[in-house]
Amino acid sequence: MEIRFQTKEESNKLQQEDFLKLSKTERVYAFFRLMEQVSRFPVKNKQDKNKDNFLIVIKPK
């Protein structure tokens, strides 16, 4: 592990440069990995406003 002291702008620029060095296929896979990792973050459960409501759904023919 390496510790660097840099500004947020410098860090963002370095991350962007590293990302753009990847091939298009590698970028897509990196995006999928990121989305999978983000889905593991704990989030505050939002209350379902329609939880106790009776819903009528009319589907078009």
Secondary structure, DSSP 4 states (H G I P E B T S, - for coil): -------HHHHHHHHHHHHHTS-HHHHHHHHHHHHHHHTTS--PPPP-TTTT---------
